[in-house]
Amino acid sequence: MDEAADVLIYLLQLANVLEVDLKEAAQQKILKNALKYPSESKVD
């Protein structure tokens, strides 16, 4: 678990330095993935 925490801390610090909004970046990536990999299940 220490390694996962280290990665999270590093990511938060990097995002802060680069002024990246991680929540917005994640939301945009989810939308991008949804377009690239559309769900095959369809509701009738």
Phi and psi restraints in degrees (value plus and minus 20) as a CYANA .aco file:
   2 ASP   PHI     -80.4   -40.4
   2 ASP   PSI     -59.0   -19.0
   3 GLU   PHI     -85.0   -45.0
   3 GLU   PSI     -61.1   -21.1
   4 ALA   PHI     -83.7   -43.7
   4 ALA   PSI     -60.4   -20.4
   5 ALA   PHI     -84.9   -44.9
   5 ALA   PSI     -59.7   -19.7
   6 ASP   PHI     -81.0   -41.0
   6 ASP   PSI     -63.7   -23.7
   7 VAL   PHI     -83.2   -43.2
   7 VAL   PSI     -63.2   -23.2
   8 LEU   PHI     -82.0   -42.0
   8 LEU   PSI     -66.4   -26.4
   9 ILE   PHI     -80.6   -40.6
   9 ILE   PSI     -65.2   -25.2
  10 TYR   PHI     -81.2   -41.2
  10 TYR   PSI     -64.4   -24.4
  11 LEU   PHI     -81.3   -41.3
  11 LEU   PSI     -64.4   -24.4
  12 LEU   PHI     -83.0   -43.0
  12 LEU   PSI     -61.5   -21.5
  13 GLN   PHI     -85.5   -45.5
  13 GLN   PSI     -64.1   -24.1
  14 LEU   PHI     -82.5   -42.5
  14 LEU   PSI     -65.3   -25.3
  15 ALA   PHI     -81.6   -41.6
  15 ALA   PSI     -57.7   -17.7
  16 ASN   PHI     -84.9   -44.9
  16 ASN   PSI     -66.1   -26.1
  17 VAL   PHI     -83.3   -43.3
  17 VAL   PSI     -61.9   -21.9
  18 LEU   PHI    -104.6   -64.6
  18 LEU   PSI     -22.0    18.0
  19 GLU   PHI      36.4    76.4
  19 GLU   PSI      27.6    67.6
  20 VAL   PHI    -119.9   -79.9
  20 VAL   PSI     108.7   148.7
  21 ASP   PHI    -104.8   -64.8
  21 ASP   PSI      82.1   122.1
  22 LEU   PHI     -82.8   -42.8
  22 LEU   PSI     -56.3   -16.3
  23 LYS   PHI     -83.2   -43.2
  23 LYS   PSI     -66.0   -26.0
  24 GLU   PHI     -85.5   -45.5
  24 GLU   PSI     -61.9   -21.9
  25 ALA   PHI     -81.7   -41.7
  25 ALA   PSI     -61.9   -21.9
  26 ALA   PHI     -86.4   -46.4
  26 ALA   PSI     -62.4   -22.4
  27 GLN   PHI     -82.7   -42.7
  27 GLN   PSI     -62.4   -22.4
  28 GLN   PHI     -84.4   -44.4
  28 GLN   PSI     -59.2   -19.2
  29 LYS   PHI     -87.1   -47.1
  29 LYS   PSI     -58.6   -18.6
  30 ILE   PHI     -82.0   -42.0
  30 ILE   PSI     -63.8   -23.8
  31 LEU   PHI     -84.2   -44.2
  31 LEU   PSI     -62.9   -22.9
  32 LYS   PHI     -81.5   -41.5
  32 LYS   PSI     -63.7   -23.7
  33 ASN   PHI     -84.8   -44.8
  33 ASN   PSI     -57.0   -17.0
  34 ALA   PHI     -83.2   -43.2
  34 ALA   PSI     -56.0   -16.0
  35 LEU   PHI     -94.5   -54.5
  35 LEU   PSI     -58.3   -18.3
  36 LYS   PHI     -94.3   -54.3
  36 LYS   PSI     -55.6   -15.6
  37 TYR   PHI    -146.0  -106.0
  37 TYR   PSI      53.6    93.6
  38 PRO   PHI     -84.7   -44.7
  38 PRO   PSI     128.1   168.1
  39 SER   PHI     -87.8   -47.8
  39 SER   PSI     117.8   157.8
  40 GLU   PHI    -106.6   -66.6
  40 GLU   PSI     -33.7     6.3
  41 SER   PHI     -99.9   -59.9
  41 SER   PSI     117.1   157.1
  42 LYS   PHI    -146.4  -106.4
  42 LYS   PSI     119.5   159.5
  43 VAL   PHI    -117.6   -77.6
  43 VAL   PSI     104.2   144.2
